[in-house]
Amino acid sequence: MLSYGRQTIDEADIAAVVEALRAPQLTCGPLVARFEQAFAAWCGAPFASVCSSGTSALHLAYAALGIGPGDEIITTPITFSATAAAAYYVGATVRIADVDPRTGNLAPASVAPLITPRTRAIVAVHLGGLPADMAELRALARSRNLFLVEDACHALGATYAGRRVGADDSDAVVFSFHPVKHLTTGEGGAVIVRDAAAKKRVDRLRQHGIVREPGAWAYEVQELGWNYRLSDIACALGLAQLSKLDGFLAARRALAAHYRAELARVFPGDDRISAPPEFADRESAYHLFAVAIDFAGFGVTRDRAMAELGAAGIGTQVHYIPLLHHPLHIGRCPDECARPRPGTDHYFARTLSLPLYPTLAPADATRVVEELHRVLLGGSR
Ligand SMILES: Cc1ncc(COP(=O)(O)O)c(C=O)c1O
């Protein structure tokens, strides 16, 4: 079965983890700072803090920025639940904007009307690895004195205006190291913040709010924090994976180009199906390869297409069921549900993520496109 995403682990990764298991410290040891420094340098950022997941990275980011009860953040409906849930963890309210129907990314024009005196942050998600409209969102955040947070869980290695995501001066940029992402530590994540004081706060919150002088036995718990640490075992895997990240990215981009060419070959001139759009000022990291399909135009439901692809050994997924379709978020944002979101409706109705990971064989990608053609054009019915 081809899954929509999966990890890429080799013997060097396994050897690195085994070596870490033989070290005196399995956690809170030297590999944490080494991984943080190497990760930050790769992104072009001054520093990073690693933690236990992308979700905890979001929680740490919101908490370190001082977002709390009574505050509002504005984000996209086309994201994983954690983007919003982490705001609930700090007691904030989430306002849900609309997306660009072509990309599924936050539409800047839909953000401005949601800004209130309580708004503290705009949270962009780089869906599938394609950076959101950061120039517009940054200008809006600056003009309204709001934090700009990037949920870059899909976008490690993406570039915007020639700079890697994480290198720009957003207030926080968050990554995930879940196995389907660009590099994995099993579970894990990272936060990049702009100044040393913010990094210190993130690091303190990651470890129970504890402050300890170097070398001292005594410590002080200064505020409520969590255990969101990443172990040395996980950091060993992260370092080994990081050394291969350029290759992982190149493989993902080559497969995306292959899919694009195969879609053009197998569906020539058919405007009912399209590859994800590309833009001159940004380069996707291709966490996902999500095609837009006019299922009604083909006379087949998405459920049926996914089931038939599954029967042919091809796993697909939908990224994402919009936040406001879930009881959690409906319950939290009842006044938000009724507002029309035409971009979201359009994007959600059409999107389908095809298998994409560095070791996917181009021949398998070709088979995916050919099976998609059979399923959509009724060859099996
Ligand atoms: C956009 C987005 N944000 C946040 C997360 C949460 O990351 P994690 O699974 O590492 O907690 C994910 C994970 O899938 C994600 O895709």
The ligand as an SDF file (V2000), in Angstrom:
LIG
                    3D

 16 16  0  0  0  0  0  0  0  0999 V2000
   -0.2920   22.3560   10.1080 C   0  0  0  0  0  0  0  0  0  0  0  0
    0.0370   21.5540   11.3250 C   0  0  0  0  0  0  0  0  0  0  0  0
    0.1480   22.1730   12.5050 N   0  0  0  0  0  0  0  0  0  0  0  0
    0.4630   21.5010   13.6310 C   0  0  0  0  0  0  0  0  0  0  0  0
    0.6780   20.1450   13.6190 C   0  0  0  0  0  0  0  0  0  0  0  0
    0.9820   19.4210   14.8910 C   0  0  0  0  0  0  0  0  0  0  0  0
    2.2190   18.7680   14.8190 O   0  0  0  0  0  0  0  0  0  0  0  0
    2.4820   17.4550   15.6970 P   0  0  0  0  0  0  0  0  0  0  0  0
    1.7410   16.3240   15.0830 O   0  0  0  0  0  0  0  0  0  0  0  0
    3.9760   17.2790   15.6090 O   0  0  0  0  0  0  0  0  0  0  0  0
    2.0370   17.7500   17.0880 O   0  0  0  0  0  0  0  0  0  0  0  0
    0.5760   19.4560   12.4120 C   0  0  0  0  0  0  0  0  0  0  0  0
    0.7760   17.9880   12.3770 C   0  0  0  0  0  0  0  0  0  0  0  0
    0.3150   17.2900   11.5520 O   0  0  0  0  0  0  0  0  0  0  0  0
    0.2420   20.1620   11.2370 C   0  0  0  0  0  0  0  0  0  0  0  0
    0.1280   19.5350   10.0580 O   0  0  0  0  0  0  0  0  0  0  0  0
  1  2  1  0
  2  3  1  0
  2 15  2  0
  3  4  2  0
  4  5  1  0
  5  6  1  0
  5 12  2  0
  6  7  1  0
  7  8  1  0
  8  9  2  0
  8 10  1  0
  8 11  1  0
 12 13  1  0
 12 15  1  0
 13 14  2  0
 15 16  1  0
M  END
$$$$
